[in-house]
Amino acid sequence: MDFYISTTPRHLLFAILRAQSRPETSAQILFFTRHLEQDRCQWQPDGLPAHITVHFLSWREMKDQMALRPWGLWMRLRNARKGQASKALERQFCAHLDRFSPGLGQALNHSASRQLLIFHDRNPIARLFVQLFPRFDLIEDGEGNYMERKLSGVKRQLRRWQGLPEVRVFGEGAKCRHILALHPEQLPQAIRHKGRGIDFLKLTHPEMLLKFFNVQDALSAGERNIVLLTQPLERLDAGSKSLKKKVFAVLSERLAERGYHTVLKIHPREAPEEYAHLNAPGGALDPRVPIEALILGADAPVTLLSVQSTAGSGFESYCRPLKMVGRQMNQAIADWGNDMDAWRNALDVTLDSGNPAHE
């Protein structure tokens, strides 16, 4: 039995697609959401194959309840460690899961052959489940899988003492067996040997995903229509909220100057209000539905534009993904910085060539 731990709609989409490609294996997909009742009402899991079960869970509620119990506090403290939870601790945790989704904990505790698949090994939710398994597989989360993370001085020194590299990469821990990636050959050298190609994006039943995510209105793929994908640039070493605001304002203005009809797709970790100032006559798409699901109902391949995103990768039959930066995002920000003419010129290069304007 496969257990998937997902925390974004795109995680959920990839989990469903991988589970669909393995009809001989039962799949339990756990989706931790901030909008529990809203997602339960909007999304329709009844159309999924019988071997796939989706559990909608509230991380906030589950975390708060764990904090009231000694075993829960101990398990959360153990998240910083890399060991295996005891059987007694596992039973307590599984019983806790059953309170939120009946039968889930029992399936996890009593499955004879089970595999864990997560999307982010630094995520505190995923790390709780990692404690229950000797090994796990990591499914690509996005551009972060291809980056080396620079750490602060204290963390860097701690890693030196532990004999670890000074930079952190997704999937570096010994428990991580394989990393399922769209471009395994481009993973950081330290974990490239774990890379395995993603082979489950063959959409034999796109209508299943359209029904699950309750996609009602098809995107229009007109010649001058373009979807601008936002992203939290302030989370990068060289980024900031003020820079992000200026960059996306310039991008939306330049797209309008070139005659594009822009539709926004706001990153699920961002607030729509952050982009209220943009020139986007097409409005904003539902942030809770992954762009890969929205494009399935389009009348032709849709153009997707991002500063740097893997959104749309693997779905080229349904979209034309364009990104302004290849892999060196921090360097691009350092090079272009607050020079809005540089960002404007980079956009022109990407639109005209179809390729990133920066490595």
N, C-alpha and C positions, 0 to 999 in steps of 0.2 A: 504494500500500500504506500502510495506517495503522499507526502504532506507538504503543502506549499504555504509559505508565510509571505503574504503580500500586504503592502501598505499604501500603494498608489493604484489608480485605475489601470495604468500601463502594466504594472506587475500582474494585476488580475487578468488582463488580456493574455499576457504571455503564459501564465499558469494554465488558463483554459485551453490555449492552443497546444501546449505540450501535453496536457492530459488527454486531449482529443486524439492526439497522434499515438497514444498508447492505450487502446481500448481494452487490452488484456489486464491492465493494472488499475485497481480502484484508486481514485484521487480524492483527497480531502483538501480543499482550498480554503484557507483561512484569510479573510480580508478584514483587516483592522481599519476602521473608518472613523472619521470625526463626525460624520453625518449619518448615524446608524439608521434611524427610522426613515429618513429621506431616501437613502440608498435602498433599503429594503422595499420601499414602496415603488421606487422608480425602476429598478432593475428586475429582470424576469428570468430567474434561474430554472424555471420549469421546462424550458426548451432545451436544456443541456442533455447530453447523453446520460444514460442511467448510471454509468460508472463514475460520474463526476458529481461531487457534492460541494456547494459553496456555503461557507459559514460567515455570516456578517457579525462582526464583533466590535465592541467599543473598547479601545485601549485605555481610555481615561477611566472608565468604570471598572475594568478588570484590574488596572494598576491600583486604584484607590482601595478596592477590596483586598488586594494582596497586602497592602500596607497595614491592614488591621490584624494581620496574622503573623506570628513569629516566623513560620516557615516561608511566608511570602517575602518578608523583609530579608531573610537570609538568602533566598534565591535571587533576589534583585542585587544584593551585595555581591553575590557570586558571579554576576555578569562580567566583572572585571577580570575574572580568572578564566582559565581555559580547560578546566577539568570537567569530569563527568559527574552529574548529580547522582545522589544515592537513589536506590529504588524507593525508599520511603518518601523522599522528597518528590520524586517523580509521581508517585501515587497521589500525594497531596495536590500537586499541580494539575494532574489530570482530572481529579475530582472537582477542582475549581473550574476547569474548562467546561465540565458538564453543566455547571450552574448557568452558564451563558449560552451554551448550545448543546442541548441534551444529546448524548451519545458520542460526542466528539472526543471527550477525554477517555471514554472507554475504548474507542477505536484506537486511539494513540497508545494507550497503556497495554492493550492486549493484541496488537498486530504482531504476528510472528515475523513477518518480513516487511520492514518499513524503511523508507528513504526520506530524508529531509532535503527540501530545495528552498533556498532563500535568495533574496535579491541584493541584500546589503548586510555584510557581516559585522558592521559597526552599529547597526540598528538595535536599540535596546529590546525591542519586541522579539526580533529574530534571535538575539543572543540567549533569551530565556529558553527557546526551543533547542538551540545548539547544545545546551547543557544536557539534553536528554538523548542525544545521538552521538555515537563514536565518530561518525563522519557526516559530511553534508556536501551537496553540490550548490554552486553559486550560479544563478542566471544573471546575465548582463542587466545592469540597472541603467546604464547610459554612458555618457562620455567619461564619467568618473572611473569606470573600469580600466580606462586606457591611460590614466594619469598617475603620476607619483606625487603623493601629498607631502608637502613640506610641513614640518612640525615646529612647535615652539622650542625654545632652548631647553627647558626642563624635560619635556617629553623626548627630545632628541638625545639628551644625556642618559635618560633612563633606558632608551633603546640601545645605546652604546654598551651600557652595563649588562644588558641582556644578550649582547652579541648580535643584535639585529641591525639592519640597515637604517640610516638616518631618515629615510623617507618611507612612508607607509603606502601600501597598495592593497586594493581589495583582494581578498582571497589568499593572503599571505600565510595565514595560520595553518598549523599542521592538520587540523581537523578538516580543512577544505580539501576535498578530493579532486573535483573537476570544476572548471569555470566554463560555463556554456556561453559563448560570445559570438556576435555576428562576424567579428574579425579577430579570431584567436591569434593570428600571426602578428597582430599589432598590440597585443597585451604587453605590459612592462616585462622586461627580460627576466626579472626575478620569479615571475609566476607563469611565464609563457608555456612552460612544460605542462601546466595543468589545463591549458586551453583546449576546448573542444568546440567545434562549429555548431551553431544552432541549426537544426534541421527540421524544425517543427512549424515553420511559418507557411506551410502549404495550405492555402485556404480552400478546402474542398466544399465547405458549407458556410460561406460568408453570411448567409441569412440567419444562421444561428447566433452569430455575434451581434448582428443588427437587432435581433429580438432581445437578446440578453441585456444590452445596453440601452434598449428602448430608443433607438435612433429613428426619429420620425421624419425629419427634414433632410433631404439629401443635399450635400454640398454641390454647388455649381462650379464646374471646372472651365469656365469661360476663359478665353485667351488672355484677358487682362485681370482675371481674378487671382488673388494670392493670399495665402494664409500665413500671417506673421506669428511665429512662435516666440513667446517671451521666455525668459529664464532669469533666475535670481543671481545676477552677476555679483551682488554684494557678498555672496558666499565664497567667492574666489579670493585668493591672496591679494590680488591687485585691484579688486573691484570695490564698489561702494554703491549705496542707494542713489546718491546724487548723480553719479556717472551713469548708472542704469537709466535713470529718468531722462537724461539728456540724449543718450544713445538711441533709445527707442523713439523718442520724439523726432530726432533727425531721420531715422529710418522710415517712419511712417510718413513724414513730410516728403522725403525724396521719392517714395513709392507713388505718392499722389502726383508729384511733379511729372513722373514718367507715365502717368495715366493708368496706374493700377488701382483696382478696387480691392482694398485691404480688409481682411477679416482677421480678428485677433483670436489666438488660442493661448489663453493664459496658463502658465505653469501651475500645477495643482498645489504647490507650496507657496504661491503668491496670492495676494488679495486683489480682486478686480479693480478696487479703487486706485491702486497704484498706477493704473494705465488709463484713467478717465480722461487725461489730457491729450491722448493720442488722436491723430487724424485717421480714424478707422470707420469709414462709412458703412462697412458691412457688419459692424457690431462685434460682439464676442461670442465664441462658441462655448458650450457647456464645459467648464473646466473639469468636471467629474467624469467626463467620457473621454477616453484616450483618442488622440487624433487618428490612430490606426483603425479604430472602429468607425469613426465618422466618415472617413474617405471611402469605405467599402460601398456606400450607397451612391457615390458620385457617378455622373454620367460619362466621365472621362478622367484620366489621371489629373490629380490636383497638384498645383505648385505649392510647396511648403518652404518657407524661408526662415532660417534661424541664424543667430550669431554662431552658435555651435551646439548642435543637438543631434542625437541619433534617431530622433522621431522620424518615422517613415522608412527607416532602413529595414530592408527585408520585405517591404511592401511596395516595391517599385512598379509593380503592375497597376497599382492604384494611385500612385503619386510620383511627383518629381521633386525629391528633397534637395534643397540648396542650403549650404551653410557657408558663412563668411570666413570661418576659421577652421583649420584642420584639427590638429591635436594640441597646438601650442597656445592655449587660451590666455594664460597669464602673460606670456610674451607679447601676444597681440595687444592686450590691454596696456602693457608697458610701452609698446611702440606707438599706439594710436592715442592712448590716454584721453585727454580733454580736447584733442584736436578733432573737432566735429567734421572738418573737411576731409580728414583721413578716413573717418567712418563712412562718410558719404561716398567717397571715391571707392572704398572697399565694397560697398554695396553695388555700385555700378559694375565693378569688375566681376562680381559673383553673378549678377543678373545677365551680363553680356556673355560670359564664358561658361557659366554653369559649374564653375569650380571655385573652391575657397580662394580668397584674396590673400590669405596668410597661411603659413604652414600649420 
